[in-house]
């Protein structure tokens, strides 16, 4: 049975991973709310619980491997792969471009599940989907712990592959030039893995 939204949010609160303030997201957008999935996923019980929701959803989907954009999706991909008993790999940036490195290979026709921790605009997921396609793989789906768009980024993030999220929330975001927190002079924090 799927966890309800309040249970999931309580997990984030217990792990002190639901932050309030002024944040610059990986996408470049600003928000007063930040989900620090790394603080949740550091706890094996929460990692197994949240990633288990994804694994259960894809149990009968004939997934050959899971792949994630580094850095955020790494832990999610590893745990979902463990639970589905398939291999897990990741793409990473080199000179600003997402690439498959470290000897990882996608076989022609292999069905891959793209895993991410948080999706806002779906930019990193889209880059990984491009790699899957270029390598001859098939995108069997996209999964994340938190969809910050409340479901509106699903078509962009999935690139035609269905998007499954453990929780979808409509969390306010602003473009930097129209951010009221910036206008008030509130210092911005960049807690993500890019741009620090």
N, C-alpha and C positions, 0 to 999 in steps of 0.2 A: 504494500500500500504506500502511495506517495505521501511524503511529509507535507504538512500544510505550511502556508507562508509564515504564520506566527512562530511555529516550531523552528523553522529555518532561521528567522530573524533572531530568535532567542539563542540559537547556537552562535551566531555572529556576535551578539551582545556578550554572551558568556566568555567568548575568546577575546573580548575587547577589540573586535575587528570591524565594527560598524562605527565609523568615525564621522564626526560633525565638524565643520570648519569651512575652509576655502581651499579647494584642491584643483590642481591641473591634472586632468586625466591623460592617459597615454595617447588618446585621440587628439589632444590639444584643447579639448573643451574644458570648461571650468564647472565645478559643482560644489554645493555645500555639503554633500554626502559622499563618503568614500567607503567602499567595501575592500578591506585589506585581507583578501583570501589567504595570503600566506600565513597570517596569524591564526586562521582557523585550521588550515591544512597541516600546520605543524603538530597538531594533536591527532595521533593515529585514530582515535575513536571518531572524531569529526570527519577526518579525511575518508575513512571507510564508509561512514554513514552517507555523506553527501555524494561521493563518487559512486556509491552503491545504487543511488537513485538513477544515475546515468547508465550504469552497467545493466540494471534490471530492464530499463527501457529498450536497450539494444540487444538483449539476450538472444533473441531468435533471428537477428538481422544478418547473419552470416558475415560478421566483421572479420577481416583477415589481420588487421593491425590498426593501432591508433597513432595519431600524430598530433603534435601541438606546436604552436609558436612559442619559442623561448622568450621570455622566461616564465611568464605567468601561467601558461598551461602545462608546464612540465610535470608538476606533481599530480595534477588531475589526470593527464595522459598515462602516467606510470601506474596510478592506482586503478584507473578504469581498465587498462590493459591487463593488470594482475587479476582483477575480478573476472574479466572476460576470457582470461587465459590466452591472450594473444600478445604479440610483441608490441613494444611502444617505442616511438622515435620522436624526434623533434627537429624543427627547422629553426635556424638562427640567423641573425643579421650579420652580414659581412659587408663593410663599406656601404651601409644603408640599405642593402637589398636582402630580403629573406631568402635563404638558401638551404638546401639539404646538404649536410656535410657529415663528417666523422664516419664515412663509410656506409651511412644509411642508404638503403636501396628500396624503391617501390617497384614491385613486379607488375608487369603489364596485366591489367584486368583485376588487380588486387582491390578489394573493397576496404577503404579506409574511413575511420571515424575521426574527424577533427575535433580535438578537445581544447577548451579554453577555460580559464577561471571566470573572468568577467567579460561580457560583450557590451560595448556601448554603441559604436558605429559599425563594428565588424571588420575594420580595416586589416588587422593582423590575420584574422580568420580567412579573409579574402586572399591574402598573399599565400597562405598555406594551401588553400584550394587550388590556386594557380599552379603551385608546385606539384600537387597530386595529379592534376590534369596533364601537365607537361611531361611527367614521368610515366604516363600511361595508366595511372591508377583510376579508380572510380570513387567519387565522394559518396559514401553511404549515408552520411549525415554529419551534422555539426552539433556538438553538445557543450554546454557551459554550466557552471554553478549558478551564476547570476547574470540574467539579461536585464541590464539597467534601462533598456528602452521600453520596457513593458510590452515587448513583442513587436514593436514597430521596426526594429533593425533586422528582423528575421529574414526577410527576402534578400537584403544586402549582405548580411553575414553568411547566410547559407549559400548564396550564389547558385540557387537552384536545388541545393541539398536541403532537406528539412532540418530546422533548428529545434533542438530540445533543450530546455533550461530547467534546472532544479527549481528555481524561483525566477519569475519575471516581475520586475518592479518598474513603475514609471517614476524614475528619479530625475529631478530637474537638472538640466545642464544649460550652460550658456556659452556662446562664442566669446572669446576674450574681449573683443571690442564692445560687447554689449552686456558684460558681466556686472551686475549691481554690487557684487562684493569688491571687485576691482575699483568701481566708482567710489565706494566708501573708503578705499585705501586699506582694506583688509589684506594682510600679507598672504600670498598664495604659496601653497606647499605642493611639491611634486613627489608624491610617495611611490609612483610606479617605477618600473624597471628601466624605462627609457627616459633620457633627458635629464638624469640626475647629475 
